[in-house]
């Protein structure tokens, strides 16, 4: 089994350039799209976008460390 663990928090290095563009309300259908940008060893960098009805609500670049149990 593998686990995704955010890197140690040294000034919020796990989240890079997080931007919340518009509010999301109860009843909205939120679509989250995540794509891999690159990886080095067991540290991976991803880009994510959240949309509601085709409009961008939030976006972020984040890093995660993948570790085996």
C-alpha positions in Angstrom: 0.0 0.0 0.0 1.3 3.5 -0.8 0.4 6.8 0.9 0.6 10.3 -0.3 2.2 12.5 2.3 2.7 16.3 1.9 6.3 17.3 2.4 7.3 18.7 5.8 5.8 22.2 6.3 8.7 24.6 6.1 6.8 27.7 5.0 4.0 25.9 3.2 6.2 24.2 0.6 3.5 21.6 -0.1 1.2 24.3 -1.7 2.6 26.6 -4.3 0.7 29.4 -6.0 -2.7 28.5 -4.6 -5.4 30.9 -5.8 -9.1 30.9 -4.9 -10.8 32.8 -7.7 -14.6 32.5 -6.8 -16.6 31.2 -3.9 -18.3 27.7 -4.2 -21.8 27.4 -2.7 -23.7 24.4 -1.4 -25.3 22.6 -4.3 -22.6 23.5 -6.8 -21.0 20.6 -8.6 -17.3 21.0 -8.2 -15.1 19.3 -10.8 -11.4 18.9 -9.8 -8.8 18.2 -12.4 -5.3 17.3 -11.4 -2.3 16.6 -13.7 1.2 15.6 -12.9 3.9 18.2 -13.8 7.0 16.2 -12.9 8.7 14.1 -10.3 12.1 13.6 -8.8 12.5 10.5 -6.8 9.5 10.0 -4.6 8.5 13.8 -4.6 5.9 14.6 -7.2 4.6 18.0 -8.4 1.0 18.4 -9.5 -1.2 21.1 -11.0 -4.9 21.3 -10.0 -7.9 23.3 -11.2 -11.4 23.3 -9.7 -14.3 24.4 -11.9 -18.1 24.9 -11.5 -20.1 25.0 -14.7 -17.0 25.5 -16.7 -15.8 28.6 -14.7 -12.5 28.4 -12.9 -13.0 28.6 -9.1 -9.5 27.7 -7.7 -6.1 26.5 -9.0 -2.9 25.5 -7.3 0.4 23.8 -7.8 1.3 21.4 -5.0 3.9 18.8 -4.1 3.5 15.4 -2.5 5.8 12.7 -1.3 4.7 9.1 -2.1 5.9 6.6 0.4 5.4 2.9 0.8 3.9 1.5 4.1 
